[in-house]
């Protein structure tokens, strides 16, 4: 038996086993460790630390280090690299999410792109809302355009923020404005009040106005004029709106659908009406819905444990399973469109050239009431959201001084607004600073080098368009719901005990999802606030008039007394 356990060296095997067991111990934390190999691991760790210190020291003393002020802000190259990676992982979901949301509008696709049936001479007027191979193919190409446009706008915005403002902030098309453009302005497959081209013109004009406001230094002053209750409720209302989009049948997980009696109801059906989305059969039995729920739980568990990139992991889990053909939840069904999408998906690496969205701006239908309402709404939302996020991120990073300002503030505003100009030219919704930038700052990011790293990651994403365009809506839906959850946290700051503050806030929050319009919520909230303020304004006016009357009466009495005194003297 002993001979059987001998190794080629002739030393019994149990000798090695005894020596190994003698070096194993359990530390105070209950972790099993072995002293065998500690020397090797220690030497490797020491070598790595020395190399890291050498790299950090070299970069800090270089032109790059001096430009980004690494030593002055007490950070180093590897810390900035880690911070940029963390921020990108937490905001990379926007690549697929933004493209999916904007593609729901149909983009630049129209009735002319619909396939004409063999027994007809022209496509039907409602071909965009029915299963139509030609229109669906156009939307699929548009989604590829929007993926590239999203990546380019995020890359340019983040790079400019890092190089010019020297702040560790990532930029990308914002959640909220993208939903407003897709579902309120253009509408699902072009059913809204304006075309995609006109909506991009609105974004461009709004961005130019925003740039002028930022350049004149009026941005923070104008933001202070908005009632606090409405300002806080806007973030919450937009969060509810985004969550509703993520729960719907066409744009999300399919939990909510139309109902003729109650307007909306729970669906998640295996069979739905292709025209209305109403449930036909198999309620709560949709395979894609339950797959989405599994991904949603993965995202939740990751966020509970503060795992970086939790949203990405949830999206990846759902997407990878949905790429398997021949299953009930595949994104590539055995149809002509499914085969076409699958063939493009198999390329994996491909640089897609933007064909339809870049430069699609049109001012031909700009003189309408809907356009001016949209312009005011986007400017208002941009003014509130981006200003608030920038200040919040500056506070988290410890950049705000005693006077309430921070280094690079002016250039940060300029970059933030000018990035939207670039985004509109590429064909996407307004670009904004992302709150996910806080993830990088928690990792130690303190300079614009973090933002440059974020931009580099977006650059590499340009070459994986076939994969990014194949993310199904039920993979994106859970992330939209989670974004809504995150945007709800400001509700605690609303003064619910004050009716004058609570009612406008409630109206703002409720109208956004229930009317499927962000602008309706803002207008309703501001209108109610003004109406409730009229009472106090009237009381102050009456009080002022009474004071003026008393002053006039006292003046008359003094004149009368003075006249009587003069008569007595005479």
C-alpha positions as CSV (number, residue, x, y, z in Angstrom):
1,X,0.0,0.0,0.0
2,X,2.8,2.3,0.9
3,X,4.6,1.5,-2.4
4,X,1.4,2.3,-4.3
5,X,1.3,5.7,-2.8
6,X,4.9,6.5,-3.7
7,X,5.6,9.2,-6.3
8,X,8.4,9.0,-8.9
9,X,10.9,10.5,-6.4
10,X,10.5,7.5,-4.2
11,X,9.2,9.5,-1.2
12,X,5.9,8.1,0.2
13,X,2.8,10.1,-0.8
14,X,1.4,10.3,2.8
15,X,4.6,12.2,3.7
16,X,3.6,15.1,1.5
17,X,0.0,14.9,2.8
18,X,1.2,15.1,6.4
19,X,3.4,18.1,5.6
20,X,0.6,19.8,3.8
21,X,-1.9,19.4,6.6
22,X,0.7,20.7,9.1
23,X,0.8,24.0,7.2
24,X,-3.0,24.5,7.1
25,X,-4.6,26.6,9.8
26,X,-7.8,28.6,10.4
27,X,-7.5,32.3,11.2
28,X,-9.6,34.4,13.6
29,X,-12.1,35.1,10.9
30,X,-12.7,31.5,10.2
31,X,-10.9,31.5,6.9
32,X,-8.8,28.5,5.9
33,X,-5.2,29.5,5.1
34,X,-2.0,27.7,4.4
35,X,1.5,28.9,5.2
36,X,2.7,26.9,2.2
37,X,3.0,29.4,-0.7
38,X,2.6,32.4,1.5
39,X,6.1,33.4,0.7
40,X,5.5,33.1,-3.1
41,X,2.2,35.0,-2.9
42,X,3.8,37.6,-0.7
43,X,6.7,38.1,-3.1
44,X,4.2,38.4,-6.1
45,X,2.1,41.0,-4.2
46,X,5.2,42.9,-3.2
47,X,6.4,43.0,-6.8
48,X,3.0,44.1,-8.0
49,X,2.9,46.9,-5.4
50,X,6.3,48.1,-6.4
51,X,5.4,48.1,-10.1
52,X,2.1,49.9,-9.3
53,X,3.9,52.6,-7.3
54,X,6.5,53.1,-10.0
55,X,3.8,53.5,-12.7
56,X,1.8,55.9,-10.4
57,X,4.9,57.9,-9.6
58,X,5.9,58.2,-13.3
59,X,2.4,59.3,-14.4
60,X,2.0,61.8,-11.6
61,X,5.3,63.5,-12.5
62,X,4.5,63.4,-16.3
63,X,2.7,66.0,-18.3
64,X,-0.5,63.9,-18.0
65,X,-0.3,63.9,-14.2
66,X,0.4,67.6,-14.0
67,X,-2.4,68.4,-16.4
68,X,-5.0,66.4,-14.3
69,X,-3.4,67.6,-11.0
70,X,-3.1,64.0,-9.7
71,X,-0.8,64.9,-6.8
72,X,-2.7,68.1,-5.9
73,X,-5.9,66.1,-5.5
74,X,-4.2,63.2,-3.7
75,X,-4.9,60.5,-6.2
76,X,-2.9,58.4,-8.7
77,X,-3.2,56.8,-12.1
78,X,-4.3,53.3,-11.0
79,X,-7.0,54.8,-8.7
80,X,-8.4,56.9,-11.6
81,X,-8.3,53.8,-13.9
82,X,-10.2,51.8,-11.3
83,X,-12.7,54.6,-10.8
84,X,-13.3,55.0,-14.5
85,X,-13.9,51.2,-14.8
86,X,-16.4,51.3,-12.0
87,X,-18.3,54.2,-13.5
88,X,-18.5,52.7,-16.9
89,X,-19.7,49.4,-15.5
90,X,-22.6,51.1,-13.7
91,X,-23.6,53.3,-16.7
92,X,-22.9,51.0,-19.7
93,X,-26.5,49.8,-19.6
94,X,-27.5,53.1,-21.3
95,X,-26.0,51.9,-24.6
96,X,-28.7,49.2,-25.0
97,X,-31.4,51.0,-23.0
98,X,-31.2,54.3,-24.9
99,X,-31.2,52.7,-28.3
100,X,-34.1,50.5,-27.4
101,X,-36.2,53.4,-26.1
102,X,-35.5,55.7,-29.0
103,X,-36.0,52.9,-31.6
104,X,-39.5,52.5,-30.2
105,X,-40.4,55.8,-31.9
106,X,-39.4,54.3,-35.2
107,X,-36.7,56.9,-35.7
108,X,-36.6,58.1,-39.2
109,X,-38.6,55.1,-40.5
110,X,-42.0,55.9,-42.1
111,X,-44.8,54.3,-44.1
112,X,-42.6,54.4,-47.1
113,X,-40.4,51.7,-45.5
114,X,-43.3,49.3,-45.1
115,X,-43.4,46.2,-47.3
116,X,-46.3,46.2,-49.8
117,X,-48.4,43.0,-49.8
118,X,-48.6,41.1,-53.2
119,X,-52.4,41.9,-53.5
120,X,-52.0,45.6,-52.9
121,X,-50.5,48.5,-54.7
122,X,-49.5,50.5,-51.6
123,X,-48.8,49.9,-47.9
124,X,-51.7,50.6,-45.6
125,X,-51.6,53.8,-43.5
126,X,-51.3,51.8,-40.3
127,X,-48.6,49.4,-41.5
128,X,-46.2,50.8,-38.9
129,X,-48.4,49.4,-36.1
130,X,-48.9,45.9,-37.6
131,X,-46.3,43.1,-38.2
132,X,-44.5,44.3,-41.3
133,X,-41.2,43.0,-42.4
134,X,-40.1,46.1,-44.3
135,X,-40.8,48.5,-41.4
136,X,-39.4,46.2,-38.8
137,X,-36.1,45.9,-40.8
138,X,-35.9,49.7,-41.0
139,X,-36.4,50.0,-37.2
140,X,-33.7,47.3,-36.7
141,X,-31.2,49.3,-38.7
142,X,-32.3,52.5,-36.9
143,X,-31.6,50.8,-33.6
144,X,-28.0,50.0,-34.8
145,X,-27.6,53.7,-35.7
146,X,-28.8,54.7,-32.3
147,X,-26.4,52.3,-30.5
148,X,-23.5,54.0,-32.3
149,X,-24.9,57.5,-31.8
150,X,-25.3,56.8,-28.1
151,X,-21.8,55.5,-27.7
152,X,-20.3,58.4,-29.7
153,X,-22.2,61.1,-27.7
154,X,-21.2,59.5,-24.4
155,X,-17.6,59.1,-25.5
156,X,-17.3,62.8,-26.7
157,X,-19.1,64.2,-23.7
158,X,-17.1,62.2,-21.1
159,X,-13.8,63.0,-22.8
160,X,-14.6,66.7,-23.0
161,X,-15.7,66.7,-19.3
162,X,-12.4,65.2,-18.3
163,X,-10.1,67.2,-20.5
164,X,-11.7,70.6,-20.1
165,X,-13.4,70.6,-16.6
166,X,-11.1,68.0,-15.0
167,X,-13.9,66.4,-13.2
168,X,-14.5,62.6,-12.8
169,X,-18.0,62.7,-14.4
170,X,-19.4,60.4,-17.1
171,X,-21.9,61.8,-19.7
172,X,-24.4,60.0,-21.9
173,X,-28.0,60.5,-23.2
174,X,-30.1,61.0,-20.1
175,X,-32.9,58.7,-18.9
176,X,-36.1,60.8,-18.9
177,X,-35.5,63.1,-21.8
178,X,-35.1,60.0,-24.1
179,X,-38.4,58.6,-23.0
180,X,-40.0,62.0,-23.4
181,X,-38.7,62.3,-27.0
182,X,-39.6,58.7,-27.9
183,X,-43.1,58.3,-26.3
184,X,-44.4,61.9,-25.9
185,X,-43.0,63.8,-28.9
186,X,-42.6,61.2,-31.7
187,X,-44.8,58.5,-30.2
188,X,-44.6,54.8,-30.6
189,X,-43.7,54.2,-34.2
190,X,-44.3,57.8,-35.1
191,X,-47.8,58.1,-33.6
192,X,-47.0,61.4,-31.8
193,X,-47.3,65.1,-32.6
194,X,-44.1,65.4,-34.6
195,X,-41.5,63.5,-36.6
196,X,-38.2,62.2,-35.3
197,X,-36.4,64.8,-37.5
198,X,-38.4,67.7,-35.9
199,X,-37.8,66.3,-32.4
200,X,-34.1,66.4,-33.1
201,X,-34.4,70.0,-34.2
202,X,-36.2,70.8,-30.9
203,X,-33.3,69.1,-29.0
204,X,-30.7,71.2,-31.0
205,X,-32.5,74.5,-30.3
206,X,-32.9,73.6,-26.7
207,X,-29.2,72.7,-26.4
208,X,-28.2,76.0,-28.0
209,X,-30.4,78.0,-25.6
210,X,-29.0,75.9,-22.7
211,X,-25.5,76.7,-23.9
212,X,-26.2,80.4,-24.0
213,X,-27.7,80.3,-20.5
214,X,-24.7,78.4,-19.2
215,X,-22.3,80.8,-20.9
216,X,-24.0,83.8,-19.3
217,X,-23.8,82.2,-15.9
218,X,-27.6,82.2,-15.5
219,X,-28.1,78.5,-15.1
220,X,-27.9,78.2,-11.3
221,X,-29.9,81.4,-10.9
222,X,-32.8,80.2,-13.0
223,X,-32.9,76.8,-11.3
224,X,-33.5,78.5,-8.0
225,X,-36.7,80.1,-9.3
226,X,-38.4,76.7,-9.6
227,X,-40.5,75.7,-6.5
228,X,-38.7,73.0,-4.5
229,X,-41.8,70.8,-4.3
230,X,-42.1,70.7,-8.1
231,X,-38.4,70.3,-8.6
232,X,-38.2,67.3,-6.3
233,X,-41.4,65.8,-7.7
234,X,-40.1,66.0,-11.3
235,X,-37.3,63.4,-10.5
236,X,-39.8,61.1,-8.8
237,X,-42.4,61.5,-11.6
238,X,-39.9,60.8,-14.3
239,X,-38.8,57.7,-12.3
240,X,-42.4,56.5,-12.2
241,X,-42.7,57.2,-15.9
242,X,-39.6,55.3,-16.8
243,X,-40.6,52.3,-14.6
244,X,-44.0,52.2,-16.4
245,X,-42.2,52.0,-19.7
246,X,-40.1,49.1,-18.4
247,X,-43.2,47.2,-17.3
248,X,-45.1,47.6,-20.6
249,X,-45.6,44.9,-23.2
250,X,-43.8,46.5,-26.2
251,X,-41.0,48.4,-24.5
252,X,-40.3,46.3,-21.4
253,X,-41.0,43.0,-19.5
254,X,-44.6,42.8,-20.6
255,X,-46.2,42.8,-17.1
256,X,-48.6,45.7,-17.9
257,X,-50.9,45.8,-20.9
258,X,-54.2,47.5,-22.1
259,X,-57.6,46.6,-20.8
260,X,-60.9,47.9,-22.2
261,X,-62.5,48.2,-18.7
262,X,-59.7,49.3,-16.4
263,X,-57.4,50.9,-19.1
264,X,-54.4,48.8,-17.8
265,X,-54.0,45.4,-16.3
266,X,-51.5,42.6,-15.6
267,X,-50.7,40.7,-18.7
268,X,-47.4,38.8,-19.1
269,X,-49.3,36.7,-21.6
270,X,-48.0,34.0,-24.0
271,X,-50.4,35.4,-26.8
272,X,-51.2,39.0,-27.3
273,X,-53.0,41.0,-30.0
274,X,-50.3,42.3,-32.3
275,X,-52.3,45.6,-32.9
276,X,-53.4,46.6,-29.4
277,X,-51.1,44.5,-27.2
278,X,-54.2,43.1,-25.3
279,X,-53.9,39.7,-23.7
280,X,-55.4,36.8,-25.6
281,X,-54.3,33.9,-23.6
282,X,-51.7,32.5,-21.1
283,X,-51.8,35.4,-18.6
284,X,-48.7,35.4,-16.3
285,X,-47.2,32.5,-18.3
286,X,-44.9,34.5,-20.6
287,X,-41.4,32.8,-20.6
288,X,-39.7,36.1,-21.4
289,X,-41.4,37.8,-18.4
290,X,-40.2,35.2,-15.9
291,X,-36.8,35.3,-17.4
292,X,-36.9,39.1,-16.9
293,X,-37.9,38.6,-13.3
294,X,-34.9,36.4,-12.7
295,X,-32.6,39.1,-14.2
296,X,-34.4,41.7,-12.0
297,X,-33.6,39.7,-8.9
298,X,-30.0,39.4,-9.9
299,X,-29.8,43.2,-10.3
300,X,-31.5,43.7,-6.9
301,X,-29.2,41.2,-5.1
302,X,-26.1,42.9,-6.7
303,X,-27.3,46.4,-5.6
304,X,-28.0,45.1,-2.1
305,X,-24.4,43.9,-1.8
306,X,-23.1,47.0,-3.5
307,X,-21.7,45.0,-6.5
308,X,-20.4,47.3,-9.2
309,X,-22.2,46.9,-12.5
310,X,-25.2,45.1,-11.0
311,X,-27.5,46.4,-13.8
312,X,-25.1,45.1,-16.4
313,X,-25.0,41.6,-14.8
314,X,-28.8,41.5,-14.9
315,X,-29.0,42.6,-18.5
316,X,-26.3,40.1,-19.5
317,X,-28.0,37.2,-17.8
318,X,-31.3,37.8,-19.6
319,X,-29.6,38.7,-22.9
320,X,-27.3,35.6,-23.1
321,X,-30.2,33.2,-22.5
322,X,-32.4,35.1,-25.0
323,X,-29.7,34.6,-27.7
324,X,-30.3,30.8,-27.7
325,X,-32.4,29.9,-30.7
326,X,-35.1,27.4,-30.6
327,X,-36.4,28.3,-27.2
328,X,-39.6,30.0,-25.9
329,X,-37.7,33.2,-24.9
330,X,-35.3,33.6,-27.9
331,X,-34.8,37.0,-29.4
332,X,-34.2,35.3,-32.8
333,X,-37.4,33.5,-33.8
334,X,-37.6,31.3,-36.9
335,X,-38.9,34.1,-39.1
336,X,-37.3,36.1,-41.9
337,X,-36.7,39.1,-39.6
338,X,-35.4,36.8,-36.9
339,X,-33.0,35.1,-39.4
340,X,-31.8,38.5,-40.6
341,X,-31.1,39.8,-37.1
342,X,-29.4,36.5,-36.2
343,X,-27.1,36.7,-39.2
344,X,-26.0,40.2,-38.2
345,X,-25.6,39.2,-34.6
346,X,-23.2,36.4,-35.6
347,X,-20.7,39.0,-36.9
348,X,-20.0,39.9,-33.3
349,X,-17.4,42.5,-34.2
350,X,-18.5,45.2,-36.7
351,X,-18.2,48.9,-36.9
352,X,-21.6,50.1,-37.9
353,X,-21.8,53.4,-39.9
354,X,-24.7,55.6,-39.0
355,X,-27.0,55.8,-42.0
356,X,-30.2,57.5,-40.9
357,X,-30.1,59.4,-37.6
358,X,-26.9,61.5,-38.0
359,X,-27.8,64.9,-39.5
360,X,-31.5,64.1,-39.6
361,X,-32.5,67.4,-38.1
362,X,-35.4,69.2,-39.9
363,X,-37.0,72.6,-39.2
364,X,-39.8,72.2,-41.8
365,X,-42.5,71.7,-39.2
366,X,-41.0,73.8,-36.4
367,X,-43.8,76.4,-36.2
368,X,-46.3,74.5,-34.1
369,X,-47.6,74.8,-30.6
370,X,-46.4,71.2,-29.8
371,X,-42.8,72.2,-30.8
372,X,-42.7,75.2,-28.4
373,X,-44.2,73.2,-25.5
374,X,-41.6,70.5,-26.1
375,X,-38.8,73.1,-26.3
376,X,-39.9,74.6,-23.0
377,X,-40.2,71.2,-21.3
378,X,-36.8,69.9,-22.4
379,X,-35.2,73.2,-21.3
380,X,-36.9,73.0,-18.0
381,X,-36.0,69.3,-17.4
382,X,-32.4,69.9,-18.5
383,X,-32.1,73.0,-16.3
384,X,-33.3,71.1,-13.2
385,X,-31.8,67.7,-13.8
386,X,-28.3,68.5,-15.0
387,X,-27.7,71.4,-12.7
388,X,-28.8,69.3,-9.7
389,X,-26.7,66.3,-10.7
390,X,-23.6,68.3,-11.3
391,X,-23.9,70.0,-7.8
392,X,-24.6,66.6,-6.2
393,X,-21.7,64.9,-7.9
394,X,-19.4,67.8,-6.9
395,X,-20.5,67.5,-3.3
396,X,-20.0,63.8,-3.3
397,X,-16.5,64.3,-4.7
398,X,-15.7,67.0,-2.1
399,X,-15.1,69.7,-4.7
400,X,-17.6,72.3,-3.4
401,X,-16.0,75.2,-1.5
402,X,-17.4,77.4,1.2
403,X,-19.0,79.7,-1.3
404,X,-21.0,76.9,-2.9
405,X,-18.9,76.8,-6.1
406,X,-16.3,74.2,-7.3
407,X,-13.3,74.1,-9.6
408,X,-14.2,73.7,-13.2
409,X,-17.9,74.6,-12.6
410,X,-18.2,77.0,-15.5
411,X,-16.5,74.7,-18.0
412,X,-18.6,71.7,-16.6
413,X,-21.8,73.6,-17.5
414,X,-20.5,74.5,-21.0
415,X,-19.5,70.8,-21.7
416,X,-22.7,69.5,-20.3
417,X,-24.8,71.7,-22.6
418,X,-22.6,71.5,-25.7
419,X,-22.7,67.7,-25.5
420,X,-26.4,67.9,-26.2
421,X,-25.6,69.8,-29.4
422,X,-23.4,66.9,-30.4
423,X,-26.0,64.4,-29.4
424,X,-28.7,66.0,-31.5
425,X,-26.4,66.1,-34.5
426,X,-25.8,62.3,-34.1
427,X,-29.6,61.7,-33.7
428,X,-30.1,61.1,-29.9
429,X,-31.8,62.8,-27.0
430,X,-30.2,65.3,-24.7
431,X,-26.9,64.3,-23.1
432,X,-26.5,64.7,-19.3
433,X,-24.1,64.0,-16.5
434,X,-24.8,60.6,-14.9
435,X,-25.4,60.0,-11.2
436,X,-23.6,56.7,-11.7
437,X,-20.4,58.9,-11.7
438,X,-20.7,58.6,-7.9
439,X,-19.6,54.9,-8.2
440,X,-16.2,56.0,-9.6
441,X,-15.8,58.7,-6.9
442,X,-16.5,56.1,-4.3
443,X,-13.5,54.2,-5.8
444,X,-11.4,57.2,-5.4
445,X,-11.8,59.1,-8.7
446,X,-10.9,62.8,-8.2
447,X,-9.8,64.1,-11.6
448,X,-10.8,64.2,-15.2
449,X,-8.6,61.2,-15.9
450,X,-11.5,59.1,-14.6
451,X,-13.8,60.6,-17.3
452,X,-11.1,60.0,-20.0
453,X,-11.0,56.3,-19.0
454,X,-14.8,56.2,-19.3
455,X,-14.6,57.7,-22.8
456,X,-12.0,55.0,-23.7
457,X,-14.4,52.2,-22.7
458,X,-17.1,53.8,-24.8
459,X,-14.7,53.9,-27.8
460,X,-14.0,50.2,-27.6
461,X,-17.8,49.6,-27.5
462,X,-18.1,51.0,-31.0
463,X,-16.8,47.8,-32.5
464,X,-19.4,45.5,-30.9
465,X,-22.6,46.9,-32.5
466,X,-24.0,43.5,-33.5
467,X,-24.0,42.4,-29.9
468,X,-25.3,45.6,-28.5
469,X,-28.3,45.8,-31.0
470,X,-29.3,42.3,-30.1
471,X,-30.3,43.1,-26.5
472,X,-34.1,42.3,-26.2
473,X,-36.5,44.7,-24.6
474,X,-37.3,42.3,-21.8
475,X,-33.6,42.5,-20.8
476,X,-33.7,46.3,-20.7
477,X,-37.1,46.5,-18.8
478,X,-35.8,45.4,-15.4
479,X,-33.1,48.1,-15.6
480,X,-35.7,50.7,-16.4
481,X,-37.7,49.7,-13.3
482,X,-34.5,49.9,-11.2
483,X,-33.8,53.4,-12.5
484,X,-37.3,54.3,-11.4
485,X,-36.6,52.9,-8.0
486,X,-33.4,54.9,-7.7
487,X,-35.1,58.2,-8.7
488,X,-37.8,57.7,-6.0
489,X,-35.4,58.5,-3.2
490,X,-35.9,62.3,-3.4
491,X,-39.5,61.9,-2.4
492,X,-38.4,62.0,1.3
493,X,-37.3,65.6,0.9
494,X,-40.8,66.8,-0.1
495,X,-42.6,68.6,2.8
496,X,-45.7,66.3,2.9
497,X,-47.0,68.1,6.0
498,X,-47.3,71.4,4.1
499,X,-50.4,71.2,1.8
500,X,-49.0,74.0,-0.3
501,X,-45.9,71.9,-1.0
502,X,-47.5,68.5,-1.0
503,X,-50.3,69.0,-3.5
504,X,-48.2,70.4,-6.4
505,X,-45.6,67.6,-5.8
506,X,-48.3,65.0,-5.9
507,X,-49.9,66.4,-9.0
508,X,-46.5,66.5,-10.8
509,X,-45.7,62.9,-9.8
510,X,-49.1,61.4,-10.7
511,X,-49.7,63.1,-14.0
512,X,-46.4,62.0,-15.6
513,X,-47.1,58.2,-15.6
514,X,-50.9,58.4,-15.7
515,X,-51.1,60.8,-18.7
516,X,-47.9,59.3,-20.2
517,X,-46.5,62.7,-20.5
518,X,-43.6,64.4,-18.6
519,X,-44.7,67.8,-19.8
520,X,-48.2,67.4,-18.5
521,X,-46.8,66.7,-15.0
522,X,-44.6,69.7,-15.0
523,X,-47.3,72.1,-16.3
524,X,-49.8,70.6,-13.8
525,X,-47.5,70.9,-10.9
526,X,-46.4,74.5,-11.6
527,X,-50.0,75.5,-12.3
528,X,-51.3,74.1,-9.0
529,X,-48.4,75.8,-7.2
530,X,-49.3,79.2,-8.7
531,X,-53.0,78.7,-7.9
532,X,-52.3,77.8,-4.3
533,X,-49.9,80.8,-4.0
534,X,-52.6,83.2,-5.2
535,X,-54.3,83.0,-1.7
536,X,-51.2,84.0,0.1
537,X,-50.5,86.6,-2.5
538,X,-54.0,88.1,-2.1
539,X,-53.6,88.2,1.7
540,X,-50.3,90.0,1.3
541,X,-51.8,92.4,-1.2
542,X,-54.8,93.2,1.2
543,X,-52.3,93.6,4.1
544,X,-50.2,96.0,2.1
545,X,-53.3,98.1,1.0
546,X,-54.4,98.3,4.7
547,X,-50.9,99.5,5.7
548,X,-50.9,102.1,2.9
549,X,-54.4,103.3,3.9
550,X,-53.3,103.7,7.6
551,X,-50.2,105.6,6.5
552,X,-52.3,108.0,4.4
553,X,-54.8,108.4,7.3
554,X,-52.0,109.1,9.8
555,X,-50.5,111.6,7.4
556,X,-53.8,113.4,7.0
557,X,-54.3,113.5,10.8
558,X,-50.8,115.0,11.2
559,X,-51.6,117.7,8.6
560,X,-54.8,118.6,10.4
561,X,-53.1,118.9,13.8
562,X,-50.4,121.0,12.3
563,X,-52.9,123.4,10.7
564,X,-54.8,123.8,14.0
565,X,-51.6,124.7,15.8
566,X,-50.8,127.4,13.2
567,X,-54.3,128.9,13.7
568,X,-53.8,129.1,17.4
569,X,-50.4,130.8,17.1
570,X,-51.9,133.4,14.7
